[in-house]
Amino acid sequence: MVCATFEIQRGTFDSFASEWDKLAQQTPGASVFLSYAWHETWWDQFGAGAEHLLLGFRDAGRLVAIAPLMIRGDVVSFLGGTDLVDYHDVLAGDIDHATLAGELFEALAAIDGWNSAEFGSLPDWSPFVSALPESAKLRGWRVEVSIEDVAPGLEIPDSWDDYLAGLGRKDRHELRRKLRRLEGAGDVSHAEYTSPEDVEVHLDEFFRLHRMSAPDKAEFMTPEREQFFRAASARLADDCGVRLSFTRLDGKSLAASLSFDYCGRRLVYNSGYDPEYRNLSVGFLNHALFIRQCIDDRVEYADFLRGNERYKYNLGATDRTIYRVNVRRGGVK
């Protein structure tokens, strides 16, 4: 472990560009949401009205941590909203996280104009779930830690048979029954697109299925969010394994999902299906076929991200917890 007093640098995206992703990949539970491209794309799309606060921590000149923050009004938060970012974190590898959290608050204490800090979407594997509250309390600042959401996922077994054997008896029976019913309805195929060109071509098909799935999904996919999806997919396609998947029946796309590969994990970012074919469970089976593809690709972990939808548990996923740490600055009433 490295225990040191860090040199703190308030920088820009450009000043950290060459070092950001290496540090992101060293962070426990590294995900695409920590990548440089994700942060910069979000900022370009939604940063208006806020001030970015990118704090770098150096030890003997080497960048050992980045706190990707922003200030909007009188609130400090991680950069990026919870509507589009499932996990936030301080980017840091094998260092003393308690020391780092203390120096982060020391840096924030020297900045005027904010009253509270809201560290949302911290996954349970992050050392900062405990390091941030402990350090804030040592300063005499008020702290509230709460559960924000859950993020079900599953370790990927070696084979489809092993996966089925790991399901509960009822879930295994239902999955097999639904697969047989879909296969009996016609020619079933599962297609995946990964190149930037193919992803761009088929995104319209994804958006159509996403919006038609449910009223809340249609409401969610505003033109601004669609623009973000397009920009993020284009920027991440080469570095972060964008995968656009479709389940088709007799050549017609009935369900789709957009996912990202990062450091051995495959994250299902969003999905949709044609409700006309709800009786064939096409949305559910698209995720089952996604797991089968994860097995074929030797993916380590399939992450269904935030939300406790029933289908995730029927597919064998178990919860990880997402926390929120709210800090009220000392001396502020």
Order of alpha helices (4+ residues) and beta strands (2+ residues): beta-alpha-alpha-beta-beta-beta-beta-alpha-beta-alpha-beta-beta-alpha-alpha-beta-alpha-alpha-alpha-beta-beta-beta-alpha-beta-alpha-beta
